[in-house]
Amino acid sequence: MTHGSSNTQPTSDIGLPMRAVTWSAIQWTCLVCGGAEEIDPAEEAPTPPICPSCHQLAVAEALATLLGVRR
């Protein structure tokens, strides 16, 4: 086989043919609680990466703080 030969197939380091990898889900980690979340590969993780539960809790705490300031 010569370098740059067009009749070769890509192979891995151990000599097995490489196959396309299809991801069914992508995992990301919440910065607040450290929990792992899965999303569809077509979606994008939120920026900053905060899970819906932590986001909802933060909004509730902020609203409670605002209500406490108004009194």
C-alpha positions in Angstrom: 0.0 0.0 0.0 1.4 3.4 -0.9 0.9 6.6 1.0 -2.3 8.4 -0.1 -3.7 5.3 -1.9 -7.3 5.9 -2.9 -8.4 2.3 -2.6 -8.0 2.0 1.2 -10.7 2.0 3.9 -10.2 3.9 7.2 -9.1 1.5 10.0 -8.7 1.9 13.7 -5.5 1.6 15.6 -6.1 -2.2 16.1 -6.8 -2.8 12.4 -10.6 -3.0 12.5 -12.7 -1.1 10.0 -14.1 2.2 11.5 -17.9 2.7 11.4 -19.8 5.9 11.7 -20.9 6.6 15.2 -24.6 7.6 15.7 -25.4 9.3 19.0 -28.8 8.7 20.5 -28.3 11.2 23.4 -25.7 13.7 24.6 -25.0 14.1 28.3 -24.1 17.3 30.0 -23.6 18.1 33.7 -25.5 20.8 35.7 -23.2 23.4 37.3 -25.4 23.8 40.3 -26.4 20.3 41.4 -23.9 18.2 39.4 -26.6 16.0 38.0 -26.3 14.6 34.5 -28.9 15.5 31.9 -29.5 14.0 28.5 -30.5 15.8 25.4 -31.2 14.9 21.8 -28.0 15.3 19.6 -29.9 17.9 17.5 -30.4 20.1 20.6 -27.8 22.2 22.3 -27.1 22.2 26.0 -28.2 25.4 27.8 -25.6 28.1 28.5 -24.8 28.2 31.3 -25.5 24.5 31.8 -28.1 24.5 34.5 -30.8 21.8 34.7 -34.5 22.7 34.6 -35.0 21.8 38.2 -32.2 24.1 39.4 -33.3 26.9 37.1 -36.9 26.7 38.4 -35.6 26.8 42.0 -33.4 29.8 41.3 -36.4 31.7 39.8 -38.6 30.8 42.8 -35.9 32.0 45.2 -35.4 35.2 43.2 -39.2 35.9 43.3 -39.3 35.2 47.0 -36.5 37.6 47.6 -38.2 40.3 45.5 -41.4 39.8 47.4 -39.6 40.1 50.7 -37.9 43.4 49.6 -41.3 44.9 48.6 -42.8 44.4 52.1 
